[in-house]
Amino acid sequence: GISWLQEFISVCNGQCAYDFIACHWYNDNNDLLQHLTDVHQAGGGLPVWLTEFAPIGSSIDPDSFVAQISQELDTNSDYSFVEQYAYFMVSDGIMTSGGQPNSLGNTFAYGS
């Protein structure tokens, strides 16, 4: 996605108007924070909205991963350029069970 973003911005040649850069991240390793930094830099320093993320295909524990990422995005000033973020799919079986937040849903919503 980074090379596509760079090409898009280059082709716009200063003629496109946008206020932030949106991105998704689904990966099997723990490089999300570096990816966000790369998106921010490729986007010319504009704010970033992480509109979906998940450690798909990974052995990473989703609860621990979400807790770690949320902590970094909420408290580490290195990532203050990330204005919004959302986990992939708030649906039954992923973040809820029977209409109530499950463990992952609670971790994402409340940090525990």
Protein Blocks (a to p, Z undefined) as FASTA:
>chain_A
ZZmmmmmmmmnnopaccfbdcdddddfbdfllmmmmmmmmmnnopacddfbdcdehiabd
fklmmmmmmmmmmmmmklmmpmbdcdehiaehilggehiacfklmmmmnoZZ
